[in-house]
Amino acid sequence: MTLPFKTLIQLDKAAGQPIYEQLSEQLGQLIRAGTLPARQRLPGTRQLALWLGIHRQTVVAAYDDLLAQGWIESRPGSGTFIASHLPSIRPQALDTGAPTRMGTQTGFAFTRRTELERPVLSSPVGLRFDDGFPDARLAPLDAMSRAYRSYLNWGNPQAHVGYGDVKGHPLLREELSKYLNATRGLRTTPDNILITRGSIMGLYLSCQVLLQPGDVVVTGETTWAGATMNARRAGATVRTVPVDEHGLDVDALAHLCESQPVRMVYVTPHHHYPTTVTLRSDRRVRLLQLAEQYRFAVLEDDYDFDYHYLGRPILPLASADRHGLVVYVGSLTKSVSPGFRVGYVVAPTDLIDELARFRRIIDRQGDIVLEYAVGQLFHTGEMKRHFRKSLRAYQSRRDHVCALLTHELPNWVQFQKPDGGMAIWATFDPAVDLARLAERALRAGLYLSPGLVHNPAGKWLHSTRLGFASSTEDELTQAVAVLKRVLEAGK
Ligand SMILES: Cc1ncc(COP(=O)(O)O)c(C=O)c1O
């Protein structure tokens, strides 16, 4: 029986894919589907070309391709045949029309983990109150692109863009070590630093390496879901303690430690996520004392250290740690822009080595070109200039939006002016349905985070983060005006 090749094969000259490749792929599909069984003779190239209205050389090229892949074989003097070694496949009905796209479902079962479901925030471009993202318009993009170019054009590419150090580009580790020591009172060497793709990877690796199923991890009652999800994924149980205007309640933590072994405490002491408050100094000392007494790990997430507006820096817990108890995680994603995936973990070298071994099984190394470029910007001082410039801009944006909210929305929004960070923790009038407000604001042209579930118990909070850093003062004025209009138009 001769197959109706003319209807089975659909070639599209406008598709941008060479015709011979389309033909070879479609013949391959017919072979894999069993429509063309093992040992069947294929039409001669001249005949097939005639049926399909294409050049004979195109059919020759397609057959050559299939020959090279072992789907067909050529027998001199008698023609071209489907390979004899192919397993016999029950042919599918011709008209089932094999799907041309990947489809939406696997053919095997797997468990969809609901604990991994969390809204994915992106950086909105119009008027916005985001979660506290930086303004990419201030990022040192020209200097970055110069550094990229110089790396790519420099010396022997074999040495620069091949497999490198799992722990990160040496220049960046060196520069970061100097920068962290100078600004945060740390005492690192480059060996204490593992470069990651953003701080989330540092949190993931720390949880995977340090936690065993059943371990207890303590966080604030309000916290960053990205951290608790990682702790849970590593098998840990998450317990919470209250957070007030001075940060984590360390007395409550002490009580918890008396009643059960605690393996890790996750904190954002510089600006608590999401409420933005700074952990008071006596609580910092007590937290470290508890860590020493009960030998738990402190996972310190310093996601936005570079933005504090009181003038005097508040040093991280890691700077006062004398016993190797703090694992310090930071990132440039908030200081430059989230698309530049560069973060780091700072810890004693035994842990850094183990984190690197673990990292290697999911990611052989980071983006070395990016890491070099960032290292170079630290080296030339460009990065520090950027931090100074954006700190000034964000501080006046904070002042501007706080004044606006106070004057324009006094009956709707309560907040404390944050001493640092990139967002205000705003509590709305209880009569306002935040999810609906966010929908209505979006229709009016303003993105507003609908108040994520910041509580590990899943409690819906009546507050949300109003990120101010990514908008100019003019944009913030417009954003507050839209918010006011939408609020006044109905609850
Ligand atoms: C508290 C906190 N930690 C860590 C991260 C992760 O940041 P990165 O983009 O560096 O992975 C975020 C991101 O929003 C965050 O809010």
The ligand as a Gaussian input file, in Angstrom:
#p B3LYP/6-31G(d) Opt

LIG

0 1
 C       12.981000      39.294000      52.780000
 C       13.478000      38.846000      51.453000
 N       14.514000      38.012000      51.401000
 C       14.993000      37.562000      50.233000
 C       14.428000      37.935000      49.038000
 C       14.967000      37.341000      47.761000
 O       15.663000      38.222000      47.029000
 P       16.599000      37.818000      45.825000
 O       15.998000      38.470000      44.629000
 O       17.941000      38.366000      46.207000
 O       16.659000      36.329000      45.713000
 C       13.333000      38.796000      49.025000
 C       12.707000      39.192000      47.753000
 O       11.792000      39.926000      47.647000
 C       12.858000      39.263000      50.267000
 O       11.800000      40.101000      50.307000

